[in-house]
Amino acid sequence: MFKKILIANRGEIALRVIRTCKEMGIKTVAVYSTADRDSLHVRFADEAVCIGPAPSNESYLNIPNIIAAAEITNTDAIHPGYGFLAENAKFSKICEEHDIKFIGASAEMINKMGDKASARATMIEAGVPTIPGSDGIIETYEECLKIANEMGYPVLLKATAGGGGKGMRAVHKEEELQHAWESAKTEAAAAFGNDAMYMEKLIENGRHIEIQVVGDSTGKACHLSERDCSVQRRHQKLVEETPSPFMTKELRKKMGEAAVRAAESIKYEGAGTVEFLVDEDRNFYFMEMNTRIQVEHPITEQVIEYDLVREQIKVAAGIPISGKDYYPVMHAIECRINAEDPYKDFRPSPGVITTLHIPGGHGVRVDTHVYAGYQIPPFYDSMIAKLIVTAQTREEAITKMKRALDEFVVEGISTTIPYHRQLMDDPRFVEGDYTINFMEDFVMDEKYKNEGE
């Protein structure tokens, strides 16, 4: 087992990894930018190293500085968390070259699954259902037009290196295609340094359902059932739950088997998710594989009593998995609490938290790195906390979430707490009748405005 792990991340996920490391008797090293010197992950790690100024490309994306921090602290493994360098094949390879274990996928696996066109081809070969689309990267607009006309509208243009909705455009008619093609390529080039595009048939009113998988160094994989991530805004997840209210026992079995097949086909090592789009008739199609821990991993942990970060570390240390598949025995919902104003088109709201009251009670978990007096920097993702509730039934979980949101007080900034509170009262959400288009006609009600303030 590792003696010391450096966490190449910040915020709540860095703190989450530190906690499990401490429980396993493993020393921890935090890295931080000058903007994060007062963050809790810096305070609770055994050692901390400043790796640069506030901009992430000068700190949390600065590979030489992170490797230097690992070497001067005699670290034998690096946990990348999610985001930043978690799915960076170059970083994974450099760790290997420096004899530091990267707690995540190998460079080969990241390259195979990180490029969406390559991942699609790999899944077709493995017999995993995929959305009808182009055979690979589309080189020219003329080729794009030809494929779209053959496939039939609506279609979805996607950047092969994309994520978070960047470089993605839905096109409903031919007249929209050229502008969508040009703007998607420009956005992808700016965001990822790669403007390569491919195309899929657009499945409207679908649900985004992911399967959590874990694989070990022997090539064996298991699944830990599903998470429904369909409540999104501009392809960014806001609420997740497990089990999915749309799921059937038969569909869960089929999707779980497909996800395990996908993981074992590339001999996947570590924790990851296989993301599917499920249509109205419960046909499911592979979208992508995330080769890292997910933001929403706590709801899976809550319903099957399973520490995913601990499992990541054990697998990285060469300990094989049990091979058993897991299924939810309770219901869990996660709300992402972001420093954003839902009444002003979710505009970011950095600043000082003047007052903070975190909810508690049975079945309530809050993963956060903030505290009263904490300055939220404007340089990073706006998520400041994850509120997770667990109950025997979905109905009880929704009621518990309402209670917990009512207790959650954050003053000094705007947050998405009013949005979540309104959502828990929305008849469509209560009935489980929502898709990835749910937010398109969601209008904030003024009566929830003071929630969380």
C-alpha positions as CSV (number, residue, x, y, z in Angstrom):
1,M,0.0,0.0,0.0
2,F,1.1,3.6,-0.7
3,K,2.8,5.5,2.1
4,K,2.0,9.0,0.8
5,I,-0.4,10.3,-1.8
6,L,-0.4,13.8,-3.4
7,I,-3.8,15.1,-4.3
8,A,-3.5,17.1,-7.6
9,N,-6.7,19.0,-7.1
10,R,-8.5,21.5,-4.9
11,G,-11.8,22.0,-3.1
12,E,-14.2,19.4,-1.9
13,I,-12.7,16.5,-3.9
14,A,-9.2,17.1,-2.5
15,L,-10.7,17.1,1.0
16,R,-12.7,14.0,0.1
17,V,-9.6,12.1,-0.9
18,I,-7.6,13.3,2.1
19,R,-10.3,11.9,4.5
20,T,-10.2,8.4,3.0
21,C,-6.4,8.5,3.0
22,K,-6.3,9.3,6.7
23,E,-8.7,6.4,7.4
24,M,-6.3,4.1,5.5
25,G,-3.3,5.4,7.4
26,I,-1.8,7.1,4.3
27,K,0.0,10.4,4.6
28,T,-1.3,13.2,2.3
29,V,0.2,16.1,0.4
30,A,-2.0,19.0,-0.8
31,V,-1.1,21.3,-3.6
32,Y,-2.6,24.7,-3.9
33,S,-2.6,27.9,-5.9
34,T,-2.0,31.3,-4.2
35,A,-5.8,31.8,-4.4
36,D,-6.4,28.6,-2.3
37,R,-4.0,29.1,0.5
38,D,-6.9,29.3,3.0
39,S,-8.8,26.3,1.6
40,L,-9.6,23.4,4.0
41,H,-7.7,20.8,1.9
42,V,-4.5,22.8,2.6
43,R,-5.3,22.8,6.3
44,F,-6.1,19.1,6.7
45,A,-3.4,17.5,4.6
46,D,-0.2,16.4,6.3
47,E,1.9,18.6,4.0
48,A,1.1,21.3,1.5
49,V,3.0,22.8,-1.4
50,C,2.1,26.0,-3.3
51,I,2.4,25.2,-7.0
52,G,1.7,28.6,-8.6
53,P,-0.6,31.6,-9.0
54,A,-4.4,31.6,-9.2
55,P,-4.9,30.8,-12.9
56,S,-5.3,27.0,-13.3
57,N,-2.9,26.8,-16.2
58,E,-0.2,28.2,-13.9
59,S,-1.0,25.9,-11.0
60,Y,-3.5,23.0,-11.1
61,L,-2.7,22.3,-14.8
62,N,1.1,22.9,-14.3
63,I,2.5,19.4,-14.7
64,P,6.1,20.2,-14.0
65,N,5.2,22.0,-10.7
66,I,3.0,19.1,-9.6
67,I,5.7,16.5,-10.3
68,A,8.2,18.7,-8.5
69,A,5.9,18.9,-5.5
70,A,5.6,15.1,-5.5
71,E,9.3,14.5,-5.7
72,I,10.3,16.9,-2.9
73,T,7.7,15.4,-0.6
74,N,8.7,11.8,-1.5
75,T,5.2,11.0,-2.7
76,D,4.6,7.5,-4.2
77,A,1.2,8.1,-5.8
78,I,-0.9,11.0,-7.1
79,H,-4.7,11.1,-7.0
80,P,-6.0,13.6,-9.6
81,G,-9.6,13.9,-8.4
82,Y,-11.9,15.0,-11.3
83,G,-11.4,17.8,-13.8
84,F,-8.0,19.5,-14.2
85,L,-5.5,16.7,-15.1
86,A,-7.7,13.7,-14.1
87,E,-8.1,12.6,-17.8
88,N,-4.8,13.9,-19.1
89,A,-2.9,11.1,-20.8
90,K,0.3,13.1,-20.8
91,F,0.1,13.6,-17.1
92,S,-0.6,9.9,-16.5
93,K,2.4,9.0,-18.6
94,I,4.7,11.5,-16.9
95,C,3.7,10.0,-13.5
96,E,4.7,6.6,-14.8
97,E,8.0,7.8,-16.1
98,H,8.8,9.3,-12.7
99,D,7.9,6.1,-10.9
100,I,4.8,7.7,-9.3
101,K,1.6,5.7,-9.4
102,F,-1.2,7.6,-11.1
103,I,-4.4,6.7,-9.3
104,G,-6.5,6.6,-12.4
105,A,-6.4,5.3,-16.0
106,S,-3.2,4.6,-17.9
107,A,-2.3,7.0,-20.8
108,E,-3.3,4.3,-23.3
109,M,-6.8,3.9,-21.7
110,I,-7.3,7.7,-21.5
111,N,-6.3,8.1,-25.2
112,K,-8.6,5.3,-26.2
113,M,-11.6,6.6,-24.3
114,G,-10.9,10.3,-24.1
115,D,-11.2,10.8,-27.8
116,K,-14.9,10.4,-28.4
117,A,-14.6,9.1,-32.0
118,S,-12.0,6.5,-30.9
119,A,-14.2,5.5,-27.9
120,R,-17.2,5.1,-30.2
121,A,-15.2,2.7,-32.5
122,T,-13.9,0.8,-29.5
123,M,-17.4,0.3,-28.1
124,I,-18.8,-0.8,-31.5
125,E,-16.1,-3.5,-31.5
126,A,-17.0,-4.5,-28.0
127,G,-20.7,-4.9,-29.0
128,V,-21.9,-2.0,-26.9
129,P,-24.9,-0.2,-28.4
130,T,-23.9,3.2,-29.9
131,I,-25.8,6.2,-31.3
132,P,-26.0,6.1,-35.1
133,G,-23.4,8.5,-36.4
134,S,-20.4,9.3,-38.6
135,D,-17.7,6.5,-38.8
136,G,-15.1,8.8,-37.4
137,I,-13.8,12.4,-37.6
138,I,-15.4,14.6,-40.2
139,E,-12.8,16.4,-42.2
140,T,-14.7,19.0,-44.2
141,Y,-18.0,20.9,-44.1
142,E,-19.0,19.3,-47.4
143,E,-18.6,15.8,-45.8
144,C,-20.5,17.1,-42.7
145,L,-23.4,18.2,-45.0
146,K,-23.5,14.9,-46.9
147,I,-23.6,12.8,-43.6
148,A,-26.3,15.0,-42.1
149,N,-28.5,14.7,-45.2
150,E,-28.0,10.9,-45.3
151,M,-28.7,10.5,-41.6
152,G,-31.6,12.9,-41.5
153,Y,-32.2,15.8,-39.1
154,P,-32.0,16.4,-36.2
155,V,-28.3,15.7,-35.7
156,L,-25.7,16.5,-33.0
157,L,-22.3,17.9,-33.8
158,K,-19.7,16.9,-31.2
159,A,-16.1,17.8,-30.6
160,T,-14.1,14.6,-30.3
161,A,-12.1,16.1,-27.4
162,G,-15.1,17.7,-25.9
163,G,-16.7,17.8,-22.5
164,G,-19.1,19.9,-20.5
165,G,-21.1,20.8,-23.6
166,K,-18.3,22.7,-25.3
167,G,-18.0,22.1,-29.0
168,M,-21.5,20.6,-29.1
169,R,-24.3,21.8,-31.3
170,A,-27.8,20.4,-32.0
171,V,-28.9,21.0,-35.6
172,H,-32.6,20.6,-36.5
173,K,-32.4,21.7,-40.2
174,E,-29.9,22.1,-43.0
175,E,-29.9,25.9,-42.9
176,E,-28.5,25.8,-39.4
177,L,-25.7,23.3,-40.2
178,Q,-22.9,25.5,-41.5
179,H,-23.1,28.1,-38.7
180,A,-23.2,25.2,-36.1
181,W,-20.2,23.5,-37.7
182,E,-18.1,26.7,-37.7
183,S,-19.0,27.8,-34.2
184,A,-18.5,24.3,-32.7
185,K,-15.1,24.0,-34.3
186,T,-14.0,27.4,-33.0
187,E,-15.3,26.7,-29.5
188,A,-13.6,23.3,-29.4
189,A,-10.3,24.7,-30.6
190,A,-10.3,27.4,-27.9
191,A,-11.4,25.0,-25.2
192,F,-9.4,21.8,-26.0
193,G,-6.8,22.9,-28.6
194,N,-8.5,20.3,-30.9
195,D,-11.3,21.2,-33.3
196,A,-11.9,17.7,-34.7
197,M,-15.7,17.0,-35.0
198,Y,-17.9,14.0,-35.5
199,M,-21.7,13.6,-35.8
200,E,-24.4,11.6,-34.1
201,K,-28.2,11.3,-34.6
202,L,-29.8,13.6,-32.1
203,I,-32.0,11.7,-29.7
204,E,-34.5,14.1,-28.3
205,N,-36.2,13.7,-24.9
206,G,-33.6,11.2,-23.8
207,R,-32.2,10.6,-20.4
208,H,-28.6,10.7,-19.3
209,I,-27.9,7.6,-17.3
210,E,-24.4,6.5,-16.3
211,I,-23.2,3.2,-14.9
212,Q,-20.4,3.3,-12.3
213,V,-17.7,0.7,-13.0
214,V,-14.5,-0.4,-11.2
215,G,-11.8,-2.5,-12.9
216,D,-8.6,-4.0,-11.6
217,S,-5.1,-4.8,-13.0
218,T,-6.2,-8.4,-13.8
219,G,-8.7,-7.1,-16.4
220,K,-11.8,-7.9,-14.3
221,A,-14.5,-5.3,-13.9
222,C,-17.8,-4.9,-12.0
223,H,-20.6,-2.3,-12.0
224,L,-22.1,-0.5,-9.1
225,S,-25.5,0.2,-10.8
226,E,-26.7,3.5,-12.3
227,R,-27.1,7.2,-11.7
228,D,-29.6,9.4,-13.4
229,C,-28.0,12.7,-14.4
230,S,-30.7,14.1,-16.7
231,V,-31.4,17.3,-14.8
232,Q,-28.8,19.5,-16.7
233,R,-28.4,23.0,-17.8
234,R,-26.3,23.6,-21.0
235,H,-25.0,20.0,-20.6
236,Q,-23.8,20.7,-17.0
237,K,-25.3,18.4,-14.4
238,L,-27.3,20.0,-11.5
239,V,-29.0,17.1,-9.8
240,E,-28.3,13.3,-9.8
241,E,-30.1,10.4,-8.2
242,T,-29.9,6.7,-7.8
243,P,-31.7,4.5,-8.6
244,S,-33.2,6.2,-11.7
245,P,-37.0,6.6,-11.6
246,F,-36.9,5.6,-15.3
247,M,-35.1,2.3,-14.7
248,T,-36.5,-1.2,-14.9
249,K,-34.9,-4.3,-13.5
250,E,-34.4,-5.7,-17.0
251,L,-32.9,-2.4,-18.3
252,R,-30.5,-2.2,-15.3
253,K,-29.3,-5.7,-16.0
254,K,-28.7,-5.0,-19.7
255,M,-26.9,-1.6,-19.1
256,G,-24.8,-3.0,-16.3
257,E,-23.6,-5.9,-18.5
258,A,-22.9,-3.5,-21.3
259,A,-20.9,-1.2,-19.0
260,V,-18.8,-4.1,-17.7
261,R,-18.2,-5.3,-21.3
262,A,-17.0,-1.8,-22.2
263,A,-14.6,-1.7,-19.3
264,E,-13.2,-5.2,-19.8
265,S,-12.8,-4.6,-23.5
266,I,-10.0,-2.1,-22.7
267,K,-8.9,-3.9,-19.5
268,Y,-9.9,-0.7,-17.6
269,E,-8.2,-0.2,-14.3
270,G,-9.7,2.1,-11.6
271,A,-13.1,3.8,-11.1
272,G,-14.9,5.2,-14.1
273,T,-18.3,5.7,-15.6
274,V,-19.9,4.5,-18.8
275,E,-22.3,7.2,-19.9
276,F,-25.5,6.2,-21.9
277,L,-28.3,8.1,-23.5
278,V,-31.6,6.3,-23.0
279,D,-34.5,7.1,-25.4
280,E,-38.2,7.1,-24.6
281,D,-38.6,3.4,-25.5
282,R,-35.7,2.5,-23.1
283,N,-33.2,1.8,-25.8
284,F,-29.8,2.8,-24.6
285,Y,-26.7,4.1,-26.5
286,F,-23.1,4.6,-25.4
287,M,-22.1,8.3,-25.3
288,E,-18.7,8.3,-23.6
289,M,-16.6,6.9,-20.8
290,N,-15.2,9.1,-18.0
291,T,-11.9,7.6,-16.8
292,R,-12.0,9.2,-13.4
293,I,-14.0,9.6,-10.2
294,Q,-17.3,11.6,-10.8
295,V,-18.6,14.6,-9.0
296,E,-21.8,12.6,-8.2
297,H,-20.0,9.5,-6.9
298,P,-21.4,10.0,-3.3
299,I,-24.9,8.9,-4.1
300,T,-23.6,5.5,-5.3
301,E,-21.6,5.3,-2.1
302,Q,-24.6,6.0,0.0
303,V,-27.0,3.4,-1.5
304,I,-24.5,0.5,-1.5
305,E,-22.2,1.4,1.5
306,Y,-19.1,1.5,-0.6
307,D,-16.1,3.9,-0.5
308,L,-15.2,4.5,-4.1
309,V,-12.1,6.5,-3.3
310,R,-10.8,3.7,-1.1
311,E,-11.5,1.2,-3.9
312,Q,-9.6,3.5,-6.4
313,I,-6.5,3.5,-4.1
314,K,-6.7,-0.3,-3.5
315,V,-7.0,-1.1,-7.2
316,A,-4.0,1.3,-7.9
317,A,-2.0,-0.6,-5.3
318,G,-2.7,-3.9,-7.2
319,I,-5.4,-5.3,-4.9
320,P,-8.0,-7.1,-7.1
321,I,-11.7,-6.3,-6.9
322,S,-14.3,-8.8,-5.7
323,G,-15.9,-9.0,-9.1
324,K,-19.3,-8.7,-7.6
325,D,-21.9,-6.3,-9.1
326,Y,-23.7,-4.0,-6.7
327,Y,-27.3,-2.8,-6.7
328,P,-29.0,0.1,-4.8
329,V,-30.8,-0.8,-1.6
330,M,-31.9,2.8,-0.8
331,H,-32.5,6.0,-2.7
332,A,-30.1,8.9,-2.8
333,I,-30.3,12.4,-4.4
334,E,-27.4,14.9,-4.9
335,C,-27.9,18.6,-5.4
336,R,-24.8,20.6,-6.6
337,I,-24.8,23.8,-4.7
338,N,-23.1,26.4,-6.9
339,A,-22.1,30.0,-6.3
340,E,-24.4,31.2,-9.0
341,D,-27.6,33.3,-9.2
342,P,-30.4,31.2,-10.7
343,Y,-32.5,34.4,-11.0
344,K,-29.9,36.0,-13.3
345,D,-29.3,33.2,-15.8
346,F,-27.0,31.3,-13.3
347,R,-24.4,34.1,-13.3
348,P,-21.4,33.2,-11.2
349,S,-21.3,34.8,-7.7
350,P,-17.8,34.8,-6.2
351,G,-17.2,36.6,-3.0
352,V,-17.0,36.1,0.8
353,I,-19.3,33.8,2.6
354,T,-20.4,35.8,5.6
355,T,-22.7,33.2,7.2
356,L,-22.8,29.5,6.7
357,H,-25.1,26.9,8.3
358,I,-24.8,23.3,6.9
359,P,-27.7,20.9,7.3
360,G,-27.4,17.7,9.2
361,G,-29.5,14.8,10.6
362,H,-30.0,11.2,9.6
363,G,-29.3,10.5,6.0
364,V,-27.8,13.9,5.2
365,R,-24.3,14.3,3.8
366,V,-22.6,17.5,2.8
367,D,-19.2,17.4,0.9
368,T,-17.8,20.9,0.9
369,H,-14.6,22.9,1.4
370,V,-16.1,26.2,2.4
371,Y,-16.7,27.9,5.7
372,A,-17.9,31.2,7.1
373,G,-15.4,33.8,6.1
374,Y,-14.2,31.8,3.1
375,Q,-13.4,33.8,-0.1
376,I,-14.7,32.1,-3.2
377,P,-12.2,32.8,-5.9
378,P,-13.5,33.6,-9.4
379,F,-10.9,31.4,-11.2
380,Y,-12.4,28.0,-10.8
381,D,-15.6,25.9,-11.1
382,S,-18.5,27.5,-9.2
383,M,-19.5,24.5,-7.2
384,I,-19.1,25.1,-3.4
385,A,-20.9,22.0,-2.0
386,K,-22.7,18.8,-2.7
387,L,-25.8,18.1,-0.6
388,I,-26.6,14.4,-0.6
389,V,-29.6,12.8,1.1
390,T,-30.4,9.1,1.5
391,A,-33.7,7.5,2.4
392,Q,-35.6,4.2,2.0
393,T,-37.7,5.5,-0.9
394,R,-37.6,8.2,-3.5
395,E,-40.5,10.0,-2.0
396,E,-38.8,10.1,1.4
397,A,-35.5,11.3,-0.2
398,I,-37.3,14.2,-1.9
399,T,-39.0,15.2,1.4
400,K,-35.6,14.9,3.2
401,M,-33.9,17.0,0.5
402,K,-36.5,19.8,1.0
403,R,-35.8,19.8,4.7
404,A,-32.1,19.9,4.2
405,L,-32.3,22.7,1.6
406,D,-34.4,24.7,4.0
407,E,-31.7,24.3,6.6
408,F,-28.8,25.2,4.2
409,V,-28.0,28.9,4.8
410,V,-25.3,30.6,2.8
411,E,-25.0,34.4,3.1
412,G,-22.8,36.9,1.3
413,I,-23.1,35.3,-2.1
414,S,-25.9,33.9,-4.3
415,T,-26.3,30.2,-4.7
416,T,-28.4,27.6,-6.5
417,I,-30.3,26.6,-3.3
418,P,-33.5,28.4,-4.4
419,Y,-33.4,26.5,-7.7
420,H,-33.0,23.1,-6.0
421,R,-35.8,23.9,-3.5
422,Q,-38.2,24.8,-6.4
423,L,-37.2,21.7,-8.3
424,M,-38.1,19.4,-5.3
425,D,-41.7,20.9,-5.5
426,D,-41.9,20.5,-9.3
427,P,-44.6,18.0,-10.2
428,R,-42.6,16.6,-13.1
429,F,-39.6,16.0,-11.0
430,V,-41.6,14.5,-8.2
431,E,-43.2,12.1,-10.7
432,G,-39.7,11.2,-12.1
433,D,-41.0,12.6,-15.5
434,Y,-37.9,14.5,-16.7
435,T,-35.4,14.3,-19.5
436,I,-32.2,16.1,-20.5
437,N,-34.5,18.9,-21.9
438,F,-36.2,19.4,-18.6
439,M,-34.5,22.8,-17.9
440,E,-35.4,24.3,-21.2
441,D,-38.8,25.6,-19.9
442,F,-38.0,25.8,-16.2
443,V,-38.7,29.3,-14.9
444,M,-37.6,30.4,-11.5
445,D,-40.4,31.3,-9.1
446,E,-39.9,34.5,-7.0
447,K,-41.4,32.8,-3.9
448,Y,-38.2,30.7,-3.5
449,K,-35.9,33.7,-3.8
450,N,-34.9,33.9,-0.1
451,E,-34.1,30.2,0.2
452,G,-30.5,29.8,1.4
453,E,-30.0,33.5,2.2
